[in-house]
Amino acid sequence: MDTLSACQRGTGHSVRFAAILDFVPTATPKPLRVDAQRNRDALLATARAVFARVGTDVPLEVVAQEAGVGRGTLYRHFPTREHLLAAILRDAATVLEEKARELIESPEPADGLPDWLRQYDRFATEFSGMSVHVGGLADDASPLADTCGPMKKSFARLWRRSQRDGRARPDVTATQALALISSLPKDPATGRTAKPYLDVALEGLRL
């Protein structure tokens, strides 16, 4: 008789066996070697500089070349463009997620929705071409969707609260609001949302 079957014969044994399983340590990602971490940091810093200079659609080989690493190293750390963008955007997405939670948990209803959406617009247009990748974040299996998931969920709660408070249109969903902001026309010189489209969109989203 195997050990598991023996443990399952009595309730007390089952509880003890389950408790043992609860204490089995979970695997944690191994830290990168010093040289691997240095290469990863170089790729991220270089990608920021290259994307700021020529936009997010630049061939990734250009990033690797300017970072002084080979293509194999690039794709080992970032298998796709979205993996690289997700790593770059992670900190900013966390800031937006925390800001949304702060507004939700505020005891006094504050009309912070327009400011949050303006901050989201800056997030989505940090680099030319970025908003195309961020968009409505509909692909839940993508690295970007995974990075931005907590931000989206917190914004959805903020949006629903704003709707209850009569500060946001009841016929628009949170996902639609983000998709609208991301799709606004861009200034070709800067990649940022062109004026006055953001102001017009924000007025249209409010009651």
Helices and strands as residue ranges (DSSP letters): H 3-7, H 11-22, H 34-54, H 60-67, H 71-77, H 81-105, H 113-124, H 130-134, H 143-164, H 174-182, H 197-205
